[in-house]
Amino acid sequence: MECKTLDKAALGLHEDWYGNNAAVCCPACGKVFIVSGFINKGQRICPACLRSSARITNDGVTVEWPRQPEAKVLSRKELEGARRLDEFVNLVADGGAVDQGSVEQKLPKAETIAVIECDSKMVALAARKRPSAAYAEGISKKSGYHLAVDVPELGYVVVSPRYRGQRLAQEVVRKILVEFGNAGVFATTSHPKMKCVLANFGFRWVGNEWDSKRQGERLSLWIREAIR
C-alpha cells in the first residue's frame, strides 16, 4: 500500500483540513471526498472507486491506496512471440473505438504497445501506430487541418471496464509517448475523458469535428508538435 500524510501548512490544490474534518483527493481515481472525525468516526473509504481510504485523528490525516501497477512496453514482434497478439486485438475490439476491418486484420498499424497487466491479463493499452499517408490524407480532409503524412499516431487507448476509474489510461499514454521521442504525434478521439488525458500531455485540438462511424459521436483531431 502507498501512504500519504497531509501537511496542514502546505495543503495541495484539492486538499483542505479544518478541525476534525478534511477534504482529500483520492490518488486512485482523482475524486475529492470528505473524511470526518465525527460523521465517519475518523475513517472513510473513497465513495467513487472504493480503492483508497482516509483517516483523521488527533495526530493528523493520512490517505492509503493500493500501489499502481506499472505499464510496460512490448513490440508487435514480442506480442506475436508470446502468442498474445489476439489478447491485444480482443481488448481493443471490446473497447469499441475501432472499425471491424482493422480488427479482422489484427490491427496491422500497431508497432509498439504500452500495457498494464493485472493477474497476468492485459487491462489497459495504448499503442504507437505507424504513419499511413492514405489515412493522414483522410483525416486532413475530414478535419480541415493539414496533417503531414509521416506523422505517427497515438491510438488504441483502452481500459477494461472492470479497471476504469483508476487513471490507467493516463499511465499507458504516458508510457507509450516515450516511444515517440521528440517527434510530432497525433490522435483522434470522441471521448471527453480522453480529451482531458491528451490535453494533460501537451496535445491541442485542431480543425473541425466530423461524424464517427458510431452513431451520435463526433471525432476530433489532436496534435502534439515535435519538440525541437
ABEGO torsion letter per residue (X at the ends): XBBBBBBAABBBAABBBBEABBBBBBAAAGBBBBBBAAAAGGBBBBAAAGABBBBBBAAEBBBBBBBBBBBBBBBAAAAAAAGAAAAAAAAAAAAGABBAAAAAAGGAABABBBBBBBGGBBABBBBBBBBBAAAAAAAAAAAGBBBBAABBBBBGBBBBAAABGAGAAAAAAAAAAAAAEABBBBBBBABAAAAAAAAAAGBBBBEBBBBBABBGBBBBBBBBBBBX
